[in-house]
Amino acid sequence: MSVTRIDVDEEVLESAGRQERAARIGRHFERARHWGAVEDAERLRAAGKGERSAEASS
């Protein structure tokens, strides 16, 4: 039986992990955009800003 040893650089693993996470997040946002969730979030954010500015001027 032979044993193969592979030295893996921690930075390479971290980089690959970050790239995988970024790809997952990108896919998540694409699905959210397809569902209209991004636009809904933007409308809620704008409404919240409007409420805060109205309270500040009172």
Buried (B, 14 or more C-beta within 10 A) or exposed (E): EEEEEEEEEEEEEEEEEEEEEEEEEEEEEEEBEEEEEEEEEEEEEEEEEEEEEEEEEE
